[in-house]
Amino acid sequence: MTLPEGRVRVGCWAHVRRKFFDALPTAPESRAALDFVLALYHVEHSARDAGTIGAPEHLHARRTTSARVLKHLAAWVDEQLPLHPPKSTQGLSLRYTKGQWNALTRFLEAPSLPLDNNAAERALRAMALGRKNYLFVGNDEAGRNLAGLSSLVATCEANGVNPEAYFADVLMRLGSHPASRLNALLPHLWQPSSSAPDSS
């Protein structure tokens, strides 16, 4: 899949965990993979408890403790791969992990990258609940517009931004805002103009 320019894929450790959990009944050795994943989350929980999420200390913990866990997990995956049929539940779990490795380890590059996309999936739950209604959205272009707007609303909510205030301000500024600085209008970077409605 081609990603938009300037975007990179970040893997989801919750998906990895689910695959190995599903393999447990037929491959008890997948418990080792679950323990490795748990160790990665332990680093994140420790950073949250210490109030260092996103800080240099968090990145340091990832690049030391998490990197060490990943090294052991990678060796375990390579050791296990030849022992399981490719189409078995465990074989599929191992191959998924190996195939997604670059994306799964990208969180080592920045402390702002989450280990999983659970928050994004929760934000999309409302869309999933209303999907039968969206069959009547009008046409393909209207569907794409709705998807874009829904994504912006969810991003506002994830960043503690009032979506109504955000859209009221940004829509008024779009005509005069320099195209080279459109990123500044994204919800996580947005600074309300002095005439913007209350954003709380």
C-alpha positions as CSV (number, residue, x, y, z in Angstrom):
1,M,0.0,0.0,0.0
2,T,1.4,3.4,-1.0
3,L,1.4,6.0,1.9
4,P,0.9,9.7,1.4
5,E,4.1,11.7,1.0
6,G,5.9,12.3,4.3
7,R,4.0,9.5,6.1
8,V,5.5,6.2,7.4
9,R,3.7,3.1,8.6
10,V,3.8,2.4,12.4
11,G,3.0,-1.2,13.5
12,C,0.5,-2.2,16.1
13,W,1.7,-4.4,18.9
14,A,-1.9,-5.1,20.0
15,H,-2.4,-6.9,16.7
16,V,0.7,-9.0,17.3
17,R,-0.4,-9.8,20.8
18,R,-3.9,-10.9,19.5
19,K,-2.4,-13.2,16.9
20,F,-0.2,-15.0,19.4
21,F,-3.0,-15.2,21.9
22,D,-5.2,-16.9,19.3
23,A,-2.3,-19.4,18.7
24,L,-2.0,-20.4,22.4
25,P,-4.4,-23.4,22.2
26,T,-2.4,-25.1,19.5
27,A,1.0,-23.6,20.2
28,P,1.6,-23.1,24.0
29,E,5.1,-21.7,23.1
30,S,3.4,-18.5,21.9
31,R,3.3,-17.6,25.6
32,A,6.9,-16.5,25.2
33,A,5.8,-13.9,22.5
34,L,3.1,-12.7,24.8
35,D,5.6,-12.2,27.6
36,F,7.9,-10.2,25.2
37,V,4.9,-8.0,24.2
38,L,4.0,-7.5,27.9
39,A,7.6,-6.4,28.6
40,L,7.2,-3.7,25.9
41,Y,4.0,-2.4,27.4
42,H,5.6,-2.5,30.9
43,V,8.1,0.2,29.6
44,E,5.2,2.3,28.5
45,H,3.3,1.9,31.8
46,S,6.4,2.8,33.7
47,A,6.8,6.0,31.7
48,R,3.1,6.9,32.2
49,D,3.4,6.3,36.0
50,A,6.5,8.4,36.1
51,G,4.9,11.2,34.0
52,T,7.6,11.0,31.3
53,I,5.4,9.9,28.4
54,G,6.8,11.6,25.3
55,A,9.9,13.0,27.1
56,P,13.5,12.2,26.4
57,E,13.5,9.8,29.4
58,H,10.8,7.8,27.7
59,L,12.7,7.6,24.5
60,H,15.8,6.5,26.4
61,A,13.8,3.7,28.1
62,R,12.5,2.6,24.7
63,R,16.0,2.6,23.1
64,T,17.5,0.6,25.9
65,T,14.9,-1.6,27.6
66,S,12.4,-2.0,24.8
67,A,15.2,-2.4,22.2
68,R,16.7,-5.2,24.3
69,V,13.2,-6.9,24.4
70,L,12.9,-6.6,20.7
71,K,16.3,-8.1,20.1
72,H,15.3,-11.2,22.1
73,L,11.9,-11.4,20.4
74,A,13.4,-11.2,16.9
75,A,15.7,-14.1,17.8
76,W,12.8,-16.1,19.1
77,V,10.7,-15.5,16.0
78,D,13.6,-16.6,13.8
79,E,14.1,-19.7,15.9
80,Q,10.4,-20.6,15.8
81,L,9.7,-19.9,12.1
82,P,11.0,-23.2,10.8
83,L,9.1,-25.2,13.5
84,H,5.6,-24.3,12.4
85,P,3.7,-24.8,9.1
86,P,3.2,-21.5,7.3
87,K,-0.6,-21.8,7.4
88,S,-0.9,-22.8,11.0
89,T,-2.1,-20.2,13.5
90,Q,1.4,-19.9,15.0
91,G,3.0,-19.9,11.6
92,L,0.8,-17.0,10.5
93,S,1.5,-15.1,13.7
94,L,5.3,-15.5,13.3
95,R,5.2,-14.5,9.7
96,Y,3.0,-11.5,10.4
97,T,5.5,-10.3,13.1
98,K,8.5,-10.9,10.8
99,G,6.8,-9.1,7.9
100,Q,5.8,-6.1,9.9
101,W,9.0,-5.8,11.8
102,N,10.1,-2.4,10.4
103,A,6.8,-0.9,11.2
104,L,6.6,-2.6,14.6
105,T,9.9,-1.2,15.7
106,R,9.3,2.3,14.4
107,F,8.2,3.4,17.9
108,L,11.9,3.4,18.9
109,E,12.4,6.5,16.7
110,A,10.1,8.9,18.7
111,P,8.4,8.8,22.1
112,S,5.2,10.3,20.6
113,L,4.5,7.1,18.6
114,P,2.2,4.7,20.5
115,L,2.8,1.0,20.7
116,D,-0.7,0.3,19.2
117,N,-3.5,1.9,17.4
118,N,-6.2,1.1,20.0
119,A,-7.0,4.8,20.5
120,A,-7.6,5.2,16.7
121,E,-9.8,2.1,16.7
122,R,-11.9,3.4,19.6
123,A,-12.3,6.7,17.8
124,L,-13.6,4.8,14.7
125,R,-16.1,2.8,16.7
126,A,-18.8,5.4,16.2
127,M,-18.3,5.1,12.5
128,A,-18.7,1.4,12.6
129,L,-21.9,1.6,14.6
130,G,-23.4,3.9,12.0
131,R,-22.1,2.2,8.9
132,K,-25.5,1.1,7.6
133,N,-26.6,4.8,7.5
134,Y,-23.5,5.6,5.5
135,L,-24.7,3.4,2.6
136,F,-26.9,6.4,1.8
137,V,-24.3,9.1,2.0
138,G,-24.9,10.1,-1.6
139,N,-21.9,9.1,-3.7
140,D,-18.3,8.1,-3.5
141,E,-17.0,11.7,-3.2
142,A,-19.4,12.4,-0.4
143,G,-18.2,9.3,1.3
144,R,-14.6,10.4,1.1
145,N,-15.6,13.8,2.4
146,L,-17.4,12.3,5.4
147,A,-14.4,10.1,6.1
148,G,-12.1,13.1,6.1
149,L,-14.3,15.1,8.3
150,S,-14.8,12.2,10.7
151,S,-11.1,11.7,10.9
152,L,-10.5,15.4,11.7
153,V,-13.2,15.3,14.4
154,A,-11.6,12.2,16.0
155,T,-8.2,13.9,15.9
156,C,-9.6,17.0,17.5
157,E,-11.1,14.9,20.3
158,A,-7.8,12.9,20.8
159,N,-5.9,16.2,21.2
160,G,-8.4,17.9,23.5
161,V,-9.6,20.4,20.9
162,N,-13.2,21.4,20.6
163,P,-14.1,20.3,17.0
164,E,-16.8,23.0,16.6
165,A,-14.3,25.8,17.6
166,Y,-11.6,24.2,15.4
167,F,-13.8,24.1,12.3
168,A,-15.2,27.6,12.8
169,D,-11.7,29.0,13.0
170,V,-9.9,27.0,10.4
171,L,-12.6,27.3,7.7
172,M,-12.4,31.1,8.0
173,R,-8.6,31.0,7.7
174,L,-8.2,28.6,4.8
175,G,-8.6,31.2,2.1
176,S,-5.7,33.4,3.4
177,H,-3.5,30.8,5.0
178,P,-0.2,30.1,3.1
179,A,-0.4,26.7,1.4
180,S,3.2,26.0,2.5
181,R,2.1,26.1,6.2
182,L,-1.1,24.1,6.0
183,N,0.3,21.6,8.6
184,A,-0.1,24.4,11.2
185,L,-3.9,24.0,10.8
186,L,-3.9,20.3,11.8
187,P,-5.7,19.7,15.1
188,H,-2.6,18.8,17.1
189,L,-0.7,21.9,15.9
190,W,-3.6,24.4,15.7
191,Q,-3.4,27.7,17.5
192,P,-6.7,29.5,17.5
193,S,-6.7,33.0,16.0
194,S,-7.6,35.9,18.3
195,S,-11.1,36.0,16.7
196,A,-11.7,32.3,17.1
197,P,-14.6,31.1,19.3
198,D,-13.7,29.6,22.7
199,S,-11.9,26.3,22.1
200,S,-12.5,24.7,25.4
